[in-house]
Amino acid sequence: MKLLCLILLWSSLSEAQVTFNHFYDFDATMGPANYKSMIATADGGFAIVGSVYHTPWSEFDPQGNEILNYTSDILLVKTDSAFNVQWTKIYYSVIDFSYEEAGVKIKEKPKGGFILLTETEDPQGIYYTGRPANLISTNAAGNMLWSYSFSATTGYDKPFDFIIDDTDNSIVVAGSSNFSANSRKPWAFKTDSTGHLLWGNTYTSTNGEFRSIIKVPSGGYLLAGKRSTDVMLMRMTSNGTNIWTRTYTTPASEGAQTVIRSGTGYALLINNITSGSCQLLQTDSGGITTSVKSYLQFSGISLIRNGNAFLITGNQGISSIQSFTTDLTGVITGSVRKYNIPSFTIGSYESILKGNQQYICGYAANNAWLINCNLINGFAGGCNSSATTLTAQAASFTLATITPGVNNLFMEADIQALMVDEVIYINQYIICSCTPAKAKIINTTPIKICFGDSVILQAQTGDTYQFQWYVDNTLIGFQNSSTLVTNLQGNYQLVVTSNCGTDTSTVISVTYEYPPSIDSVSKLIAGFGDTIFVYGSRLNNVTSALIGASCTIMHFTDQLMAIIVPKNASGNNLTLFNSIGCKVTGPVITILPPVTLKLNLFIEGLYRSGAHSVSDSILISFYTVISPLNLVYSFKEILSSNGVILSLLPIAFLGHSYYFSIRQRNSLETWTGLPVLIEDPTTVDFSSNANRPGQ
């Protein structure tokens, strides 16, 4: 297996602000490397995508001499917050090794893992050999989940940018498609979250391309790029239909490199190859120009809105990278930060901002390169700093409007014929021989345990890790595995040592939760429907109570609560639970059997011949016998087809007399003529007037 090494070259400058300048240099089997896109990841680290020129396979000639075959392929690197490499992946195609592939953009998926937008490069300018745009989905470890290739033509289809739409996690790609050597068209397509194509279009009949895409808060997308030598901005629906298109006339423009939201409008970064300048063009929400500023001898690659300022980054020739801050009108407000390596070709592709730290990725001396700069303290990385200040000059563009319309040149009769599954192998290269220590307790939130119970603290593991556990800053002896079982409350920390050093985890707090207590109960013999009062402590925290079955709870104070005995209660211990499951077991409650009630009746309109009835629900209500008649108890039962209802009454009814009524939603309510004495069992026959109670 090939060895991929990381070499950190610290700047020799004496400035105190210098923090790092990272070269990612590869071993002898690797050629030029380049970073084209980077993101800050949810775990606090970074992910960077680009390309590396390497030797994926070799052959032997007839004389037995080994012939190495080189190709440029997709490179993905994951680092921690200090840019220590955690893992590296290279993805390469086995369809045709003459294809040069490179990562273009990277995004993190909402639930973890990455989407890579990659291109199949065309270094020899061969337009008709099917060079598609590619999407690759990976998990958080960089292992590929799926990959698809997309083509608008049989020529060279080049992607520039994409977004993951947070509405449905669909993927929208912006780029261009070459229909011939001298004809390319702006191209966009959309897939669902699994990479299956939803729609694809090319726009306008003139040479052009989309280079940047953002989602519009009100719905749909905004894409920026070029049409001929004009800058182009297009607003489209989520289905890819053109709403409006603006072009801004400027001779020999490379078009908009990027577009961002700025206030209620938009800001575009534009390069002009005739004047060798960069423009910051701002528009309102409808794409109408509001201001333009120009920066000479500068080619922009990144535009970031940072509060009430813009951060602009780009290249000056082939020898230096520049970064500077402007106010919201585009006027430069500080020194220009400059990074160069004398006598080396150097370039940047993308810039991101994390707090006050700016990170720029690109290439230098044929190696992948990262630069760090602190926006407050100034220079923080690279090989040279300069106070050279660019002057922001007023500029103007002639605005033209294209009549809304879409040329659906992409859509073929059989779209699946244009969507090819790219076969991609993944090689995982070992990063030198050093595994950085990473101390992390997987239990990331404070933990409550019931007093006397235990909790398991689990550490993130590594092949060469050694573990030391601490509680309240005191080493726990004889605990050197990745798992700690404890029943003591306190503040726990983990120290991990590997062959790369030592790391300390964040603190995890373990605290006790005491269970409720029972001092006494109001009765030890009860039946269905009875109320039992419970006296004790911490009763407000009780969330459930059991007497062989779940009881209804009534809270009064922290020292007093009541429970209602359910029908299916059984003689058992009274047990109380709090919200985290801590329990207390009380005395045994003897459960008296409930009173059995049997009713014989047929309901008018539901009766069928042969002493059968339609089965339906009946409301049975009990009332006091002393006027005024007050409702005491009410419940619903199902009347069986043979006219019989069997039910259970609370034990408290035994030996007492009640009036009760029978009600069905479509029939007259029927009452007992006289009070009924409740015995066990009690049978009441409503099936004939002769036997009806009270008749």
C-alpha positions in Angstrom: 0.0 0.0 0.0 1.3 3.4 -0.9 2.4 5.8 1.9 1.0 9.3 2.0 3.0 11.6 4.2 2.3 15.0 5.7 5.2 17.5 6.0 4.6 20.7 8.0 6.9 23.5 6.9 6.9 26.2 9.5 7.6 29.7 8.3 11.0 31.0 9.1 9.7 34.6 9.6 10.1 36.1 13.1 6.6 37.6 13.4 4.9 36.4 16.6 1.6 36.0 14.7 2.9 33.2 12.5 0.9 30.1 13.3 1.3 27.7 10.5 1.8 27.2 6.8 0.9 23.7 5.7 2.4 22.0 2.7 0.9 18.6 2.0 3.8 16.9 0.3 3.3 13.3 -1.1 5.8 10.5 -1.5 7.8 9.7 -4.6 5.0 7.9 -6.3 2.9 11.1 -6.1 3.1 14.0 -8.4 1.5 17.5 -8.2 -1.3 18.0 -5.7 -3.9 20.7 -5.4 -6.6 21.7 -3.0 -9.7 23.3 -4.7 -12.3 23.4 -2.0 -12.5 23.2 1.8 -15.2 23.4 4.5 -15.2 23.6 8.3 -16.9 20.4 9.5 -19.5 19.9 12.3 -16.9 18.1 14.5 -14.7 21.2 14.6 -12.2 20.0 12.0 -11.9 20.6 8.2 -12.5 18.6 5.0 -10.5 19.5 1.8 -11.0 18.2 -1.7 -8.8 18.5 -4.8 -6.6 16.3 -6.9 -3.3 14.5 -6.8 -1.2 13.1 -9.6 -0.2 9.5 -8.7 0.5 6.0 -9.9 -2.6 3.9 -9.5 -1.2 0.9 -11.4 1.8 -0.4 -13.4 2.4 -2.7 -16.3 5.4 -4.7 -17.7 6.7 -4.4 -21.2 7.8 -7.5 -23.2 11.3 -7.2 -21.7 9.9 -7.4 -18.2 10.5 -3.7 -17.4 7.9 -2.1 -15.1 6.1 0.9 -16.7 4.4 3.3 -14.3 1.1 4.8 -15.3 0.2 8.2 -13.9 -3.1 9.9 -13.6 -4.7 12.8 -11.8 -7.5 11.7 -9.4 -9.8 13.0 -6.7 -8.2 13.7 -3.3 -10.2 14.1 -0.1 -8.4 14.9 3.2 -10.1 15.2 6.7 -8.3 17.0 9.5 -8.9 18.0 13.0 -9.2 21.6 14.2 -5.4 22.0 14.2 -5.1 20.6 10.6 -3.6 17.3 11.8 -4.6 14.8 9.2 -7.1 12.3 10.4 -7.6 10.3 7.2 -7.0 10.7 3.4 -9.0 9.1 0.5 -8.2 8.9 -3.2 -11.0 8.0 -5.6 -10.1 7.0 -9.1 -11.9 5.6 -12.1 -11.2 2.3 -13.7 -13.2 3.0 -16.9 -10.4 4.9 -18.6 -7.2 5.8 -16.9 -6.5 8.5 -19.5 -9.3 10.5 -17.7 -7.9 13.2 -15.4 -10.3 13.6 -12.4 -10.3 16.3 -9.7 -12.5 17.4 -6.8 -14.2 20.7 -7.4 -16.4 21.4 -4.4 -17.3 19.7 -1.1 -20.3 20.1 1.2 -21.1 18.3 4.5 -24.4 16.5 4.5 -26.9 17.4 7.2 -26.7 14.1 8.9 -22.9 13.6 8.4 -20.7 12.5 5.6 -19.9 14.5 2.4 -21.0 15.3 -1.1 -18.2 15.8 -3.6 -18.6 17.6 -6.9 -15.9 16.4 -9.2 -14.9 16.9 -12.8 -13.4 14.7 -15.5 -10.7 17.0 -16.8 -9.8 17.4 -20.5 -6.2 18.4 -20.6 -5.8 17.5 -24.3 -9.0 19.5 -25.4 -10.8 16.4 -26.7 -14.4 17.5 -26.6 -16.2 14.5 -27.9 -15.1 11.6 -25.7 -17.7 12.0 -23.0 -16.2 13.8 -20.0 -19.0 14.1 -17.4 -19.6 15.9 -14.2 -19.6 13.6 -11.2 -21.3 13.5 -7.7 -19.9 11.3 -5.0 -21.6 10.7 -1.6 -19.5 9.4 1.3 -20.0 8.6 4.9 -18.2 10.5 7.7 -15.1 8.3 7.2 -14.9 9.1 3.5 -16.1 5.7 2.4 -18.1 6.0 -0.8 -21.9 5.4 -0.6 -22.7 6.1 -4.2 -21.4 8.0 -7.3 -23.1 9.2 -10.5 -21.9 10.9 -13.6 -23.9 13.5 -15.5 -23.6 14.7 -19.1 -25.5 17.2 -21.2 -23.6 16.3 -24.3 -21.1 13.7 -25.5 -18.5 16.5 -25.1 -16.8 18.1 -22.0 -19.3 18.9 -19.2 -17.6 21.0 -16.5 -19.1 21.6 -13.0 -18.1 24.6 -11.0 -20.4 24.8 -7.9 -23.3 23.1 -6.1 -25.6 23.5 -3.1 -27.5 21.0 -0.9 -31.0 22.4 -0.7 -32.0 22.3 3.0 -35.7 21.9 2.0 -35.3 18.3 0.9 -31.5 17.7 0.8 -31.6 17.7 -3.0 -28.4 18.6 -4.8 -28.3 21.4 -7.4 -25.2 21.8 -9.6 -24.0 24.7 -11.7 -21.5 24.5 -14.6 -21.2 24.5 -18.4 -21.5 22.0 -21.2 -19.3 21.9 -24.4 -21.4 21.1 -27.5 -18.3 21.7 -29.6 -14.8 23.0 -29.2 -16.0 26.6 -29.6 -19.5 26.3 -28.1 -20.4 25.9 -24.4 -23.6 26.7 -22.7 -24.5 27.5 -19.0 -25.7 24.2 -17.5 -27.5 23.3 -14.3 -29.0 20.0 -13.0 -30.7 18.8 -9.9 -30.7 15.4 -8.2 -32.5 14.0 -5.2 -30.5 13.3 -2.0 -29.5 9.9 -3.4 -28.1 11.3 -6.6 -31.0 10.4 -9.0 -31.6 13.0 -11.6 -34.7 15.3 -11.2 -34.0 17.8 -14.0 -31.3 19.3 -16.2 -31.1 22.3 -18.5 -28.8 24.3 -20.6 -29.6 28.0 -20.9 -29.1 30.6 -23.7 -27.8 29.8 -27.2 -24.6 31.8 -26.6 -21.2 30.6 -25.1 -21.3 30.8 -21.4 -21.2 29.0 -18.0 -22.5 29.1 -14.5 -19.7 29.4 -11.9 -21.6 29.9 -8.6 -25.0 29.1 -7.1 -26.9 30.0 -4.0 -30.4 29.3 -2.7 -32.9 32.2 -2.6 -34.7 32.4 0.8 -38.1 32.9 -0.9 -37.5 29.8 -3.0 -35.5 28.7 -6.1 -31.9 29.5 -6.9 -29.6 32.3 -8.1 -26.8 31.4 -10.5 -23.9 33.6 -11.6 -21.4 33.2 -14.4 -21.0 34.6 -17.9 -22.6 34.8 -21.3 -20.1 35.5 -24.1 -18.0 38.3 -22.5 -20.8 39.6 -20.3 -21.4 38.8 -16.7 -24.6 36.8 -16.2 -27.0 36.5 -13.2 -30.0 34.2 -13.5 -32.9 33.7 -11.0 -34.7 30.4 -11.5 -37.3 28.3 -9.7 -36.6 25.1 -7.8 -37.7 23.2 -11.0 -35.0 25.0 -13.1 -37.3 27.4 -14.9 -35.8 30.8 -15.7 -37.6 33.7 -13.8 -35.2 36.5 -15.0 -31.7 36.9 -16.4 -29.5 40.0 -16.2 -26.3 40.5 -18.1 -23.7 43.2 -17.3 -21.7 44.3 -20.3 -17.9 44.4 -19.8 -15.4 43.6 -22.5 -13.5 40.3 -22.1 -14.9 39.4 -18.8 -14.3 36.0 -17.3 -17.7 36.3 -15.7 -18.8 36.1 -12.1 -16.6 33.8 -10.0 -19.0 33.8 -7.1 -22.2 35.3 -5.9 -23.4 35.7 -2.3 -26.3 37.3 -0.5 -25.7 40.8 0.8 -28.5 42.4 2.7 -31.6 42.2 0.6 -29.6 42.0 -2.6 -26.5 40.2 -4.0 -22.8 40.8 -4.4 -20.7 39.3 -7.3 -17.0 38.9 -7.7 -16.0 39.4 -11.3 -12.7 39.0 -13.2 -11.8 40.9 -16.4 -9.0 39.4 -18.5 -8.5 42.6 -20.6 -7.8 45.0 -17.8 -6.3 42.4 -15.4 -8.7 43.6 -12.8 -11.3 42.3 -10.4 -14.7 43.9 -9.8 -17.1 43.8 -6.8 -20.6 44.3 -8.3 -23.6 44.7 -6.0 -27.2 44.5 -7.1 -30.7 44.8 -5.5 -32.9 41.7 -5.1 -34.0 42.0 -8.7 -30.5 42.0 -10.1 -30.3 45.8 -10.8 -26.8 47.2 -10.3 -26.4 49.4 -7.1 -22.6 49.8 -7.1 -19.3 48.6 -8.7 -15.7 48.7 -7.4 -12.6 47.6 -9.3 -9.3 46.3 -8.0 -6.4 46.4 -10.5 -3.7 43.7 -11.1 -5.8 41.2 -9.1 -7.8 38.1 -10.0 -10.5 37.3 -7.4 -11.5 33.8 -6.3 -13.4 34.2 -3.0 -16.0 36.7 -1.7 -17.2 36.5 1.9 -19.6 38.9 3.8 -18.3 39.3 7.3 -20.7 41.5 9.3 -20.4 45.0 7.9 -17.4 44.1 5.7 -16.4 42.0 2.7 -13.4 39.7 2.7 -11.9 39.3 -0.8 -9.2 36.8 -1.8 -7.5 36.1 -5.0 -4.3 35.8 -7.0 -1.8 38.3 -8.3 -0.1 36.7 -11.3 1.4 33.3 -10.7 3.5 34.2 -7.7 1.3 35.4 -4.9 -2.0 35.2 -3.1 -3.7 38.3 -1.8 -6.4 38.9 0.8 -8.0 42.1 1.9 -11.0 43.5 3.7 -13.4 46.2 2.4 -16.4 48.1 3.8 -19.8 47.4 2.3 -19.2 49.9 -0.4 -16.1 48.0 -1.6 -13.5 50.5 -0.2 -10.4 48.7 1.2 -10.2 49.3 4.9 -6.8 47.8 5.8 -3.6 46.3 4.6 -3.5 43.8 1.8 -2.3 40.4 3.1 0.1 38.8 0.6 1.4 35.3 0.5 4.1 34.2 -1.9 7.0 31.7 -2.4 9.8 33.3 -4.4 10.4 31.4 -7.7 7.5 29.1 -7.2 4.1 29.0 -9.0 1.4 29.6 -6.4 -2.4 29.9 -6.6 -5.6 29.8 -4.5 -9.0 28.3 -5.2 -11.2 28.9 -2.2 -11.3 30.7 1.1 -13.4 30.1 4.2 -13.8 32.1 7.4 -14.1 30.5 10.9 -14.4 33.2 13.6 -11.6 35.6 12.9 -9.5 33.0 11.2 -9.3 32.9 7.4 -8.2 29.7 5.7 -7.1 29.6 2.0 -6.5 26.4 0.1 -4.7 26.0 -3.2 -1.3 24.9 -4.5 2.3 26.0 -4.2 5.4 24.4 -5.8 3.2 21.5 -7.0 2.0 20.7 -3.5 -1.4 21.2 -1.9 -1.2 24.2 0.4 -3.2 25.8 3.2 -2.8 29.3 4.5 -4.1 30.7 7.8 -4.6 34.4 8.5 -6.0 36.2 11.5 -8.2 39.1 10.4 -7.6 41.0 13.6 -3.9 40.5 14.1 -3.0 40.4 10.4 -0.4 38.0 9.0 -0.5 34.5 10.4 0.9 32.1 7.8 2.5 31.8 4.4 6.1 32.8 3.5 5.8 36.6 3.1 3.6 39.4 4.2 3.2 42.8 2.5 1.5 46.0 3.4 0.9 46.7 -0.3 -2.6 48.4 -0.6 -4.8 48.1 -3.6 -6.9 51.1 -4.4 -10.6 50.5 -4.9 -11.7 52.4 -8.1 -15.2 53.2 -9.2 -16.4 51.2 -12.2 -19.6 50.7 -14.1 -21.3 48.1 -16.2 -24.0 48.4 -18.9 -27.0 46.3 -17.7 -29.0 44.3 -20.2 -32.0 42.0 -19.6 -32.6 38.7 -21.3 -36.3 37.9 -21.9 -37.1 35.0 -19.5 -37.0 31.7 -21.2 -35.2 28.3 -21.1 -33.5 26.3 -23.8 -34.1 22.8 -22.6 -31.3 21.4 -24.7 -30.4 18.9 -21.9 -33.5 16.9 -21.8 -33.2 13.8 -24.0 -35.9 11.2 -24.8 -34.1 8.7 -22.6 -32.4 10.7 -19.8 -31.1 7.5 -18.2 -28.8 7.1 -21.2 -27.0 10.2 -20.1 -26.6 9.1 -16.5 -23.7 6.7 -16.2 -22.7 4.9 -13.0 -19.0 5.6 -12.6 -17.1 2.7 -11.2 -14.7 4.2 -8.6 -12.2 2.4 -6.4 -11.2 3.9 -3.1 -7.7 3.5 -1.7 -7.1 4.5 1.8 -3.5 5.8 2.3 -1.8 5.6 5.6 -0.8 9.0 6.9 2.9 8.4 7.8 3.0 6.2 10.9 1.6 8.6 13.5 -1.9 8.4 14.9 -2.8 11.7 16.7 -4.3 11.2 20.2 -7.9 12.1 20.4 -9.5 12.1 23.9 -13.2 12.0 23.6 -15.8 10.5 26.0 -18.7 9.4 23.8 -21.2 10.3 26.5 -21.2 14.0 25.7 -23.9 15.3 28.1 -24.2 15.4 31.9 -25.3 12.1 33.3 -27.8 11.5 36.1 -27.9 8.1 37.8 -30.1 6.7 40.6 -28.3 6.6 43.9 -26.5 3.2 44.1 -26.7 2.5 40.4 -23.7 2.5 38.0 -23.0 4.3 34.7 -20.7 3.3 31.8 -18.4 6.0 30.4 -17.2 5.0 26.9 -14.1 6.5 25.2 -13.5 7.0 21.5 -10.9 4.3 20.8 -7.8 4.1 18.6 -5.4 1.3 17.9 -2.5 2.7 19.8 -4.3 4.6 22.6 -3.5 4.4 26.3 -6.2 5.6 28.7 -6.2 7.3 32.1 -9.4 8.3 33.9 -9.7 11.1 36.4 -12.5 12.1 38.7 -12.4 15.6 40.2 -8.8 16.0 38.9 -7.7 12.8 40.8 -6.4 9.8 38.9 -8.5 6.7 39.2 -6.1 3.8 39.8 -6.2 0.6 37.8 -8.6 2.1 35.3 -6.7 2.1 32.0 -9.2 0.7 29.5 -11.5 2.6 27.1 -14.5 1.9 29.4 -15.1 3.1 32.9 -17.9 1.7 35.2 -18.7 4.0 38.1 -21.4 4.6 40.7 -19.8 7.7 42.2 -20.9 11.2 41.3 -18.2 13.7 40.2 -16.5 15.4 37.2 -14.8 12.8 35.0 -12.0 13.4 32.4 -10.1 11.1 30.1 -6.4 11.5 29.1 -5.4 9.6 26.0 -1.8 9.0 25.0 -0.7 7.7 21.5 2.6 7.7 19.6 1.8 11.3 18.5 1.3 12.7 22.0 -1.4 13.3 24.6 -4.9 14.8 24.6 -7.4 15.5 27.4 -11.2 15.2 26.9 -13.8 17.7 28.1 -15.4 17.1 31.5 -18.4 14.9 31.9 -20.4 15.4 35.1 -22.1 12.4 36.8 -24.6 13.3 39.5 -27.0 11.4 41.8 -30.7 11.4 41.6 -32.4 10.2 44.8 -35.6 8.1 44.5 -38.8 9.1 46.1 -39.6 7.7 49.6 -42.8 6.3 51.1 -43.4 6.9 54.8 -47.0 5.6 55.0 -50.2 5.1 53.0 -53.8 5.8 53.9 -55.0 2.2 53.4 -53.6 -1.2 52.8 -56.8 -2.8 51.5 -58.4 -1.1 48.5 -60.4 -1.9 45.4 -61.1 -0.6 41.9 -61.7 3.2 42.0 -60.4 3.7 45.5 -58.1 6.6 46.3 -55.0 5.8 48.3 -53.0 8.8 49.9 -49.2 8.4 50.0 -47.1 10.3 52.5 -43.3 10.6 52.0 -40.7 12.8 50.3 -39.7 13.8 46.8 -43.2 12.8 45.6 -43.4 15.7 43.2 -40.8 13.9 41.0 -43.0 10.7 40.7 -44.0 10.1 37.1 -45.6 6.6 37.5 -47.1 4.4 40.1 -47.8 0.6 40.0 -49.9 -1.8 42.0 -49.5 -4.7 39.6 -50.8 -2.2 37.0 -50.3 1.5 36.2 -52.3 3.8 38.5 -53.6 7.4 37.9 -51.5 9.9 39.9 -52.6 13.1 41.6 -49.9 15.4 43.0 -50.5 17.7 46.0 -47.1 18.5 47.6 -43.7 17.0 47.7 -44.8 15.1 50.8 -48.3 14.1 49.7 -49.8 12.5 46.6 -52.7 10.2 45.7 -53.2 7.3 43.4 -56.4 5.8 41.9 -56.6 2.0 41.9 -57.2 0.7 38.3 -59.5 -2.1 37.3 -56.7 -4.5 36.5 -54.8 -3.8 39.8 -53.6 -6.9 41.7 -52.4 -7.5 45.2 -48.8 -6.3 45.0 -46.3 -3.8 46.3 -47.0 -0.2 45.7 -44.0 1.0 43.5 -43.2 4.6 42.6 -40.8 5.8 39.8 -39.3 9.2 39.0 -38.4 10.6 35.6 -35.1 8.7 35.2 -36.4 5.4 36.6 -35.3 5.6 40.2 -37.9 3.7 42.2 -39.0 3.0 45.7 -41.0 -0.1 46.8 -43.8 0.4 49.4 -46.1 -1.9 51.3 -48.2 -4.6 49.7 -51.7 -3.3 48.9 -54.4 -6.0 49.1 -56.8 -5.5 46.2 -60.5 -6.3 46.7 -62.2 -7.7 43.7 -64.4 -5.2 41.8 -68.2 -5.5 41.8 -69.6 -7.3 38.8 -72.5 -5.7 37.0 -74.6 -7.6 34.4 -77.2 -5.8 32.3 -79.7 -7.4 29.9 -81.1 -5.1 27.4 -82.0 -4.5 23.7 -81.9 -1.0 22.3 -84.8 0.3 20.1 -83.7 0.4 16.5 -80.8 -2.0 17.0 -83.0 -5.0 17.8 -83.0 -7.9 15.3 -85.3 -10.9 15.4 -84.3 -14.0 17.3 -83.2 -12.1 20.5 -80.3 -10.5 18.7 -79.1 -6.9 18.6 -76.6 -4.8 16.6 -73.5 -4.5 18.7 -72.9 -0.8 19.7 -71.5 1.4 22.5 -73.8 2.3 25.4 -73.3 5.0 28.0 -74.2 3.9 31.6 -74.5 6.6 34.2 -75.1 6.3 38.0 -76.9 9.0 40.1 -77.5 9.7 43.8 -80.9 8.7 45.1 -81.5 11.9 47.1 -82.8 14.9 45.1 -81.4 16.7 43.3 -80.0 13.6 41.5 -76.2 14.1 41.0 -74.1 12.2 38.6 -71.7 9.9 40.5 -70.1 7.7 37.9 -70.3 7.2 34.1 -68.7 4.8 31.7 -69.1 3.3 28.2 -69.5 -0.3 27.4 -70.1 -2.3 24.2 -73.6 -4.0 24.0 -73.1 -7.5 22.7 -75.3 -8.9 20.0 -77.1 -11.1 22.5 -78.1 -8.0 24.6 -75.7 -8.6 27.5 -73.3 -6.1 29.1 -70.7 -7.3 31.7 -68.8 -4.6 33.5 -67.0 -3.8 36.7 -67.9 -1.2 39.3 -65.7 0.4 41.9 -65.7 -1.4 45.2 -67.0 1.7 46.9 -70.4 1.1 45.2 -70.9 -2.1 47.1 -73.9 -1.9 49.5 -75.1 1.5 48.2 -78.2 2.2 46.1 -78.2 4.3 42.9 -80.4 5.3 40.0 -78.8 4.7 36.7 -79.6 5.3 33.1 -78.9 3.7 29.7 -78.2 5.9 26.7 -77.4 5.3 23.1 -76.7 8.1 20.7 -79.8 7.3 18.4 -82.2 6.1 21.1 -84.2 7.5 24.0 -82.5 7.5 27.4 -83.9 4.9 29.8 -83.8 5.1 33.6 -84.3 2.7 36.4 -87.7 3.4 38.0 -86.4 2.7 41.5 -82.9 2.8 43.0 -80.8 -0.3 42.5 -78.9 -1.8 45.5 -75.3 -2.7 44.3 -74.4 -6.2 45.3 -71.7 -8.5 44.0 -72.8 -9.5 41.5 -75.6 -7.1 40.5 -77.9 -8.1 37.6 -80.4 -5.7 36.0 -82.8 -6.8 33.2 -84.0 -4.1 30.8 -85.1 -6.6 28.2 -88.8 -6.5 29.2 -91.0 -4.1 31.1 -92.0 -6.8 33.5 -88.4 -7.2 34.7 -87.2 -3.6 34.3 -86.2 -2.2 37.8 -88.8 0.1 39.2 -91.6 -1.2 37.0 
